[in-house]
Amino acid sequence: MTDRASFSVHQHDWRLLVDDDAGAAEGLALDEALMGGVSREAAERRPTLRLYTYASHAALVGRYQTLAAEVDLEACARTGTAVSRRPTGGGAIVMGAGQLGVALTLPASAARPKDLIVELGQGVVTGLAKLGVAAEFGGKNDLIAGGRKIAGLGLYADEQGGLLFHTSLLVDLDVPFMLEVLRVPAAKLADKAALAVGERVTTVRRELGSPIPVGEVRAAVADGFAFRFGVALEADHPTEAEEARAAELVRSKYAHDRWLHEQQAQPNGTGTAVFRSPEGTVRVFVAAQASLTKSVMFSGDFNVLPAGLQQLEVDLRWRRLEPTTVAALVGEVRRQFPDDLGWQRDDDVVQALLEAGSRAVGHEAAHPVRPEGSCYFPEARSTS
């Protein structure tokens, strides 16, 4: 890690936006709207750091996740929990007054996404250090404190050259509520579920042993970014254009069923199976007609869907669901994208595709619940 940022910053000051009680769709919409000020075409490419909280509560799934697999929609309706999908990847999370949202918009970088997440995450790490919490990177895109996850990180780049960096920082966490509204495997453990979460996840308040206010954590994170990147933060508010753009994005995207269910598998004639990748569990959905695949979709806690899986979704359409054909297609994609596959062993992918395809041909409905893994159950990287 170098002392200088690898991304382009043309001003010595960043905008600092602070707000609370954002709605699920509204909070995400404003984050994307703020990207308009840092696009390649914008005359003023001024980064904006937004530190905010959501109204309690919001359930937010990652960009490449299947909504029904991650969120108990009936529980959300019963508890008044708003639901939306982030433009950034990662796992499903619950946000509210006890969790600090961090959104940084800046010009896109040529750096690899994984490297950029680590670099930008240093602002949060530095801020936590100012509070006396030692955090480091671990898991896929997580910050770890005391061996437990304390924050999740994500990235999104738009076509205009803007970049959005997201962090969900756990100042506090209502574990029983989280278990109620998210489909977390630990919920099957009944009275041991909360204990299981506590073994994997921590909070700022837990690490400090005190009920530190969210505002104090927010101030430390702001100082952390300013110190880490050598910038001054100038308190500001969204412009009228940004507010108008955010309102339009709420209507057309973040509160719209098309966006919420974008990764939704076809409910009938669809089969599903899972396999382990270097970055966790991947679920594959296969819709079939007779012995041919109508469509294939991969879902997981990705920040960016790997190129290999994207290509497989294309190559497998209207191909026969038999071992030789599927194995040949998987092998060809490996040759095309050896450094960005999304899996480790070809046999695992072939087996999952054939299993999901067999279930689809048998008209089994796609099962919505993942067998393991979630934002609150960070998975170890596969080493096999």
ROTOR-603263 format. One line per field, with one value per residue (C-alpha): residue in one letter; chain; x, y, z. Coordinates in Angstrom, 1 decimal. Each point is the difference from the previous one (the first is absolute). Layout:
! ROTOR-603263
r <- a | ...
c <- A | ...
c1 <- X | ...
c2 <- Y | ...
c3 <- Z | ...
This chain:
! ROTOR-603263
r <- m | t | d | r | a | s | f | s | v | h | q | h | d | w | r | l | l | v | d | d | d | a | g | a | a | e | g | l | a | l | d | e | a | l | m | g | g | v | s | r | e | a | a | e | r | r | p | t | l | r | l | y | t | y | a | s | h | a | a | l | v | g | r | y | q | t | l | a | a | e | v | d | l | e | a | c | a | r | t | g | t | a | v | s | r | r | p | t | g | g | g | a | i | v | m | g | a | g | q | l | g | v | a | l | t | l | p | a | s | a | a | r | p | k | d | l | i | v | e | l | g | q | g | v | v | t | g | l | a | k | l | g | v | a | a | e | f | g | g | k | n | d | l | i | a | g | g | r | k | i | a | g | l | g | l | y | a | d | e | q | g | g | l | l | f | h | t | s | l | l | v | d | l | d | v | p | f | m | l | e | v | l | r | v | p | a | a | k | l | a | d | k | a | a | l | a | v | g | e | r | v | t | t | v | r | r | e | l | g | s | p | i | p | v | g | e | v | r | a | a | v | a | d | g | f | a | f | r | f | g | v | a | l | e | a | d | h | p | t | e | a | e | e | a | r | a | a | e | l | v | r | s | k | y | a | h | d | r | w | l | h | e | q | q | a | q | p | n | g | t | g | t | a | v | f | r | s | p | e | g | t | v | r | v | f | v | a | a | q | a | s | l | t | k | s | v | m | f | s | g | d | f | n | v | l | p | a | g | l | q | q | l | e | v | d | l | r | w | r | r | l | e | p | t | t | v | a | a | l | v | g | e | v | r | r | q | f | p | d | d | l | g | w | q | r | d | d | d | v | v | q | a | l | l | e | a | g | s | r | a | v | g | h | e | a | a | h | p | v | r | p | e | g | s | c | y | f | p | e | a | r | s | t | s
c <- A | A | A | A | A | A | A | A | A | A | A | A | A | A | A | A | A | A | A | A | A | A | A | A | A | A | A | A | A | A | A | A | A | A | A | A | A | A | A | A | A | A | A | A | A | A | A | A | A | A | A | A | A | A | A | A | A | A | A | A | A | A | A | A | A | A | A | A | A | A | A | A | A | A | A | A | A | A | A | A | A | A | A | A | A | A | A | A | A | A | A | A | A | A | A | A | A | A | A | A | A | A | A | A | A | A | A | A | A | A | A | A | A | A | A | A | A | A | A | A | A | A | A | A | A | A | A | A | A | A | A | A | A | A | A | A | A | A | A | A | A | A | A | A | A | A | A | A | A | A | A | A | A | A | A | A | A | A | A | A | A | A | A | A | A | A | A | A | A | A | A | A | A | A | A | A | A | A | A | A | A | A | A | A | A | A | A | A | A | A | A | A | A | A | A | A | A | A | A | A | A | A | A | A | A | A | A | A | A | A | A | A | A | A | A | A | A | A | A | A | A | A | A | A | A | A | A | A | A | A | A | A | A | A | A | A | A | A | A | A | A | A | A | A | A | A | A | A | A | A | A | A | A | A | A | A | A | A | A | A | A | A | A | A | A | A | A | A | A | A | A | A | A | A | A | A | A | A | A | A | A | A | A | A | A | A | A | A | A | A | A | A | A | A | A | A | A | A | A | A | A | A | A | A | A | A | A | A | A | A | A | A | A | A | A | A | A | A | A | A | A | A | A | A | A | A | A | A | A | A | A | A | A | A | A | A | A | A | A | A | A | A | A | A | A | A | A | A | A | A | A | A | A | A | A | A | A | A | A | A | A | A | A | A | A | A | A | A | A | A | A | A | A | A | A | A | A | A | A | A | A | A | A | A
c1 <- 0.0 | 1.5 | -0.5 | -1.5 | -3.4 | 0.0 | -3.2 | -0.3 | -0.9 | 0.2 | -1.1 | 1.6 | -3.5 | -2.9 | -3.6 | -1.3 | -3.7 | -1.6 | -3.6 | -2.2 | -3.2 | 0.3 | -2.5 | 1.3 | -0.6 | 0.7 | 3.3 | 1.4 | -1.5 | 1.9 | 3.2 | -0.3 | -1.1 | 3.1 | 2.1 | -1.2 | 2.5 | 3.0 | -0.6 | 2.5 | -2.1 | -0.6 | 1.9 | 0.4 | 1.3 | -0.2 | -0.3 | -2.8 | 0.0 | -3.4 | -0.4 | -3.6 | -2.4 | -3.2 | -3.4 | -0.3 | -0.1 | 1.0 | 0.9 | 2.4 | 1.2 | 3.2 | 0.0 | 0.4 | -2.2 | -3.5 | -2.4 | -2.1 | 3.1 | 1.3 | -3.0 | -3.1 | -2.5 | -2.9 | 2.0 | 1.0 | -3.7 | -1.0 | 2.7 | -0.2 | 3.5 | 0.6 | 1.9 | 2.2 | 3.0 | 3.4 | 1.9 | 3.1 | 0.6 | 0.4 | -2.5 | -3.4 | 0.1 | -2.4 | 0.6 | -1.6 | 0.9 | 2.7 | 1.9 | 2.1 | -0.2 | 3.1 | -0.3 | 3.0 | -0.4 | 3.0 | 1.4 | 0.4 | 3.4 | 1.9 | 1.0 | -1.4 | -3.2 | 1.4 | 3.0 | -2.2 | -2.2 | 3.0 | 1.3 | -3.2 | -0.8 | 3.0 | -2.0 | -2.3 | 2.9 | 1.7 | -3.3 | -0.5 | 3.6 | -0.7 | -2.7 | 2.3 | -1.4 | 2.7 | -1.5 | 1.5 | -1.1 | -1.3 | -2.4 | -1.2 | -0.5 | -0.3 | 1.6 | 0.8 | 0.5 | 1.0 | -0.5 | -3.6 | -1.6 | -0.7 | -0.7 | -0.7 | 1.4 | -1.2 | 0.6 | -2.0 | 1.2 | -2.5 | 0.4 | 0.7 | 3.3 | -1.3 | 0.9 | -2.0 | 1.7 | -2.4 | 0.6 | -2.5 | 1.6 | -1.6 | 0.0 | -2.7 | -2.1 | -3.4 | 0.8 | -3.5 | -1.5 | 2.6 | -0.7 | -3.7 | 0.1 | 3.0 | 0.3 | 3.0 | 1.0 | 0.5 | -3.7 | -0.4 | 2.0 | -2.9 | 1.2 | 3.6 | -0.4 | 1.0 | 3.0 | 1.1 | -0.2 | 1.9 | 2.9 | 0.3 | -1.0 | 0.9 | -0.9 | 1.8 | -1.9 | 1.0 | 3.6 | 0.2 | -2.2 | -2.1 | -3.2 | 1.9 | -2.4 | -0.2 | 0.8 | 3.4 | 0.8 | -1.1 | 2.4 | 2.9 | -0.6 | -0.1 | 3.3 | 1.4 | -0.7 | 1.3 | 3.2 | 0.6 | -0.5 | 1.4 | -3.1 | -2.2 | -3.7 | -2.4 | -3.5 | -2.6 | -3.5 | -1.3 | -0.6 | -3.5 | 1.1 | 1.3 | -3.3 | -2.0 | 2.1 | -0.4 | -3.8 | -0.1 | 2.2 | -2.3 | -2.9 | 1.7 | 2.5 | 0.4 | -3.7 | -1.0 | -0.7 | 2.1 | 3.1 | -0.9 | -0.6 | 2.7 | 1.8 | -3.3 | 0.0 | -3.0 | -2.3 | -1.2 | 2.2 | 3.1 | 2.5 | 2.8 | 3.2 | 3.1 | 3.7 | 2.9 | 2.2 | 3.2 | -2.3 | -2.8 | -3.2 | -1.4 | -3.6 | -0.9 | -3.5 | -0.8 | -3.3 | -0.5 | -2.2 | 0.2 | 3.7 | 1.1 | 0.8 | -2.2 | 2.1 | 2.7 | 0.6 | 2.8 | -0.7 | 2.4 | 1.6 | 2.0 | 1.2 | 0.4 | -1.4 | 3.1 | 0.5 | 0.0 | -3.4 | -1.4 | 1.3 | -1.5 | -3.4 | 0.2 | 1.7 | -2.4 | -3.2 | -1.8 | 2.7 | -0.5 | 0.1 | 2.4 | 3.4 | 2.2 | -1.5 | -0.1 | 3.6 | 1.2 | -1.6 | 1.4 | 3.5 | -0.2 | -1.0 | 2.9 | 2.3 | -1.6 | 0.1 | 2.6 | 0.5 | -3.7 | -2.0 | -2.1 | 0.8 | 2.9 | -0.7 | -1.8 | -1.6 | -1.8 | -1.6 | -0.9 | -1.6 | -2.0 | -1.3 | -1.0 | -1.7 | -1.9 | -0.9 | -1.3 | -2.2 | -1.3 | -0.8 | -1.9 | -1.9 | 1.3 | -0.4 | 3.1 | 0.7 | 0.5 | 2.1 | 3.7 | 1.6 | 2.7 | 1.6 | -1.3 | 1.3 | -0.1 | 1.6 | 3.2 | 1.2 | 3.6 | 1.6 | 0.0 | 3.4 | -0.9
c2 <- 0.0 | 3.3 | 3.3 | 1.7 | -0.8 | -1.9 | 1.7 | 3.5 | 2.8 | 3.5 | 2.0 | 0.3 | -0.1 | -2.4 | 0.7 | -1.5 | -0.9 | -1.1 | -1.1 | -2.5 | -2.1 | -0.7 | -2.3 | -3.2 | 1.2 | 3.7 | -0.7 | -2.0 | 2.3 | 3.0 | -1.9 | -0.7 | 3.6 | 1.3 | -1.9 | 2.6 | 2.5 | -2.2 | -1.4 | 0.5 | 2.7 | 2.0 | 3.3 | -0.4 | -3.4 | 0.5 | -3.1 | -0.1 | -1.9 | -0.8 | -1.3 | -0.9 | -2.4 | -1.6 | 0.1 | -3.1 | -2.3 | -0.7 | -3.3 | 0.4 | -2.8 | 0.1 | 0.7 | -3.7 | -1.6 | -1.5 | 1.9 | -3.0 | -2.0 | 2.7 | 1.8 | -1.3 | 2.3 | -1.0 | 0.9 | 3.3 | 0.8 | -1.0 | 2.2 | 2.9 | -0.6 | 1.7 | -2.0 | 1.0 | -1.2 | 1.8 | 0.8 | -1.3 | -3.7 | -2.0 | -1.7 | 0.9 | 2.5 | 1.7 | 3.7 | 2.4 | 2.5 | -2.2 | -0.5 | 2.6 | 0.2 | 1.3 | 1.0 | 1.6 | 1.1 | 0.8 | -0.4 | -3.6 | -1.5 | -2.5 | -1.9 | -3.5 | 0.0 | -2.1 | 2.3 | 3.1 | -1.4 | -0.5 | 3.4 | 1.9 | -2.1 | 1.5 | 3.1 | -2.1 | -1.9 | 3.2 | 1.4 | -3.1 | 0.3 | 3.5 | -1.5 | -2.8 | -2.8 | -1.9 | -1.2 | -1.8 | -1.5 | -3.6 | -2.3 | 1.1 | 3.8 | 0.3 | 1.9 | -2.2 | 1.1 | -2.5 | -2.8 | 1.0 | 1.9 | 3.7 | 1.4 | -1.0 | 1.8 | 0.3 | 1.8 | 1.1 | 1.8 | 1.6 | 0.5 | 3.7 | -0.6 | 0.4 | -2.3 | -0.7 | -1.6 | -1.4 | -1.0 | -1.3 | 0.5 | -1.8 | 2.5 | -2.2 | -3.0 | -1.3 | -3.7 | -1.5 | 2.5 | -0.7 | -3.7 | 0.7 | 1.9 | -1.6 | -3.6 | -0.7 | -3.7 | 0.5 | 0.5 | -3.7 | -0.3 | 1.5 | 1.1 | -0.3 | 2.3 | 3.3 | -1.7 | -1.2 | 3.5 | 1.4 | -2.4 | 1.5 | 3.6 | 2.9 | 3.6 | 3.2 | 0.1 | -3.5 | 0.6 | 3.1 | -1.3 | 3.2 | 1.4 | 2.4 | 2.3 | -0.6 | 3.7 | -0.5 | -2.9 | 2.0 | 2.9 | -2.5 | -1.6 | 3.5 | 0.8 | -3.4 | 0.7 | 3.6 | -1.2 | -3.1 | 1.8 | 3.4 | 2.0 | 2.6 | -0.8 | 2.8 | -0.4 | 0.2 | -1.0 | -1.7 | 2.4 | 0.4 | -2.0 | -2.8 | -0.1 | 0.0 | -2.8 | -2.0 | 0.4 | -1.3 | -3.0 | -0.9 | -0.2 | -1.6 | -2.3 | -0.5 | -0.3 | -1.7 | -3.7 | -0.4 | 1.0 | -1.8 | -3.3 | 0.5 | -3.2 | -1.9 | -3.5 | -1.2 | -1.7 | -2.9 | -2.6 | 1.3 | -1.9 | 1.2 | -1.3 | 1.4 | -0.3 | 1.5 | 2.6 | 1.7 | 2.8 | -2.0 | -1.8 | 0.5 | -1.0 | -0.9 | 0.2 | -2.0 | 0.4 | -2.9 | -1.1 | -3.7 | -0.7 | 3.5 | 2.9 | 3.1 | 2.1 | -0.2 | 2.5 | 0.1 | 1.7 | 0.8 | 2.5 | 1.5 | 3.6 | -0.6 | -3.1 | -1.8 | 0.0 | -3.8 | -0.3 | 2.7 | -1.9 | -3.3 | 1.7 | 0.8 | -3.2 | -2.4 | 1.4 | -2.6 | -2.6 | -3.6 | -0.8 | -3.0 | -0.4 | 0.1 | 3.2 | 1.8 | -1.0 | 1.1 | 3.4 | 0.5 | -1.0 | 2.5 | 2.8 | -0.8 | 0.4 | 3.4 | 1.4 | -1.8 | 3.0 | 0.9 | -3.3 | 0.1 | -3.6 | -2.1 | -3.6 | -0.6 | -3.2 | 2.0 | 2.3 | -2.9 | -2.0 | 3.0 | 0.9 | -3.6 | -0.3 | 3.2 | -1.0 | -3.4 | 1.7 | 2.5 | -2.8 | -1.7 | 3.3 | 0.5 | 3.6 | 1.9 | -0.2 | 3.6 | -0.8 | -0.2 | -2.8 | 2.2 | 3.4 | 3.6 | 3.4 | -1.0 | -3.3 | 0.8 | -3.1 | -1.2 | -0.1 | -3.4 | -1.6 | -3.3
c3 <- 0.0 | -1.0 | 1.8 | -3.0 | -1.4 | -3.3 | -1.2 | -1.5 | 2.3 | -1.5 | 3.1 | 3.4 | 1.6 | -0.1 | 0.6 | 3.3 | 0.2 | 3.2 | 0.4 | 2.0 | -0.4 | -3.7 | -1.6 | -1.6 | -3.6 | 0.8 | 1.6 | -2.9 | -2.6 | 1.5 | 0.0 | -3.7 | -0.7 | 1.6 | -2.6 | -2.6 | 1.4 | -0.6 | -3.5 | -2.8 | -1.6 | 3.1 | 0.2 | 3.7 | 1.0 | 3.7 | 2.3 | 2.4 | 3.3 | 1.4 | 3.6 | 0.8 | 1.7 | -1.2 | 1.7 | 2.1 | -1.8 | -3.6 | -1.5 | -2.9 | -2.3 | -2.1 | -3.7 | -1.0 | 2.5 | -0.3 | 2.2 | 1.1 | 0.9 | 2.3 | 1.5 | 1.8 | -1.8 | 2.2 | 3.1 | -1.6 | -0.7 | 3.5 | 1.7 | -2.4 | -1.3 | -3.3 | -2.7 | -2.9 | -2.0 | 0.1 | -3.2 | 1.8 | 0.6 | 3.2 | 2.3 | 1.4 | 2.9 | 2.5 | 0.3 | 2.5 | 2.7 | 1.4 | -3.2 | -1.8 | -3.7 | -1.8 | -3.7 | -1.8 | -3.6 | -2.1 | -3.5 | -1.1 | 0.3 | -2.2 | 3.1 | 0.5 | 2.0 | 2.8 | 0.4 | -0.1 | 2.7 | 2.2 | -0.7 | 0.6 | 3.0 | 1.7 | 0.7 | 2.2 | 1.6 | 0.9 | 1.4 | 2.2 | 1.2 | 1.2 | 2.3 | 1.2 | -2.2 | -1.9 | -3.3 | -3.0 | -3.2 | -0.1 | -1.7 | -3.4 | 0.4 | 3.8 | 2.8 | 3.0 | 3.6 | 2.6 | -2.5 | -0.7 | -2.8 | 0.8 | -3.5 | -3.6 | -3.0 | -3.7 | -3.3 | -2.9 | -3.2 | -2.4 | -3.8 | 0.4 | 1.9 | 3.5 | 2.9 | 3.2 | 3.0 | 2.7 | 3.6 | 2.5 | 3.5 | 2.9 | 2.9 | 1.5 | -1.2 | 1.1 | -0.6 | 0.7 | -2.4 | -2.6 | 0.3 | -0.4 | -3.3 | -1.8 | -1.0 | 2.1 | 0.5 | 3.7 | 0.4 | -0.3 | 3.3 | 1.9 | 3.4 | -1.1 | -3.0 | 1.7 | 1.6 | -3.5 | -1.4 | 2.9 | -0.8 | -3.5 | 0.3 | 2.3 | 0.4 | 0.9 | 3.3 | 0.8 | -0.8 | 2.2 | 2.7 | 0.1 | -1.7 | -2.2 | -1.9 | -3.8 | -0.4 | 1.7 | -2.3 | -3.0 | 1.0 | 0.4 | -3.4 | -1.6 | 1.7 | -1.2 | -3.6 | 0.2 | 1.7 | -2.2 | -3.3 | 1.0 | -0.8 | 1.7 | 0.4 | -0.7 | 1.5 | -2.8 | -1.1 | -3.2 | -2.9 | -1.4 | -3.0 | 2.2 | 2.0 | -3.2 | -1.5 | 3.3 | -0.1 | -3.5 | 0.9 | 2.9 | -2.5 | -2.9 | 1.8 | 3.7 | 0.9 | -3.2 | -0.1 | -3.2 | 1.9 | 3.3 | -1.9 | -2.7 | 1.1 | 0.4 | -1.4 | -2.0 | 2.6 | -2.2 | -1.7 | 1.8 | 2.0 | 2.2 | 1.5 | 1.7 | -0.2 | 1.9 | -1.7 | 1.3 | 1.3 | 1.6 | -1.0 | -3.5 | -0.9 | -3.6 | -1.3 | -3.2 | -1.9 | -2.4 | -2.9 | -0.6 | 0.1 | -1.1 | 2.3 | -0.5 | 2.3 | 2.6 | 2.9 | 2.6 | 3.3 | 2.9 | 2.3 | -2.9 | -0.3 | -3.7 | -1.7 | -1.3 | -3.8 | -0.1 | 1.5 | -2.2 | -3.1 | 1.3 | 0.3 | -3.7 | -1.3 | 1.8 | -1.5 | -2.2 | 0.6 | 1.0 | 3.7 | -0.3 | 1.6 | -3.1 | -1.4 | 3.3 | 0.9 | -3.5 | 0.4 | 3.5 | -1.2 | -2.9 | 2.3 | 2.3 | -3.0 | -0.8 | 3.5 | 2.0 | 2.4 | 0.5 | 0.1 | 3.2 | 0.9 | 0.8 | -1.1 | -3.3 | 1.3 | 2.7 | -2.5 | -2.4 | 2.8 | 1.3 | -3.5 | -0.7 | 3.4 | -0.5 | -3.6 | 1.2 | 2.5 | -2.6 | -2.4 | 2.8 | 0.5 | 3.6 | 1.2 | 0.8 | 3.7 | 1.4 | 3.1 | -0.2 | 2.0 | 1.5 | -0.2 | 0.4 | 0.8 | 3.6 | -0.5 | -1.9 | -1.8 | 0.0 | -3.5 | -1.5 | 0.0 | -1.6
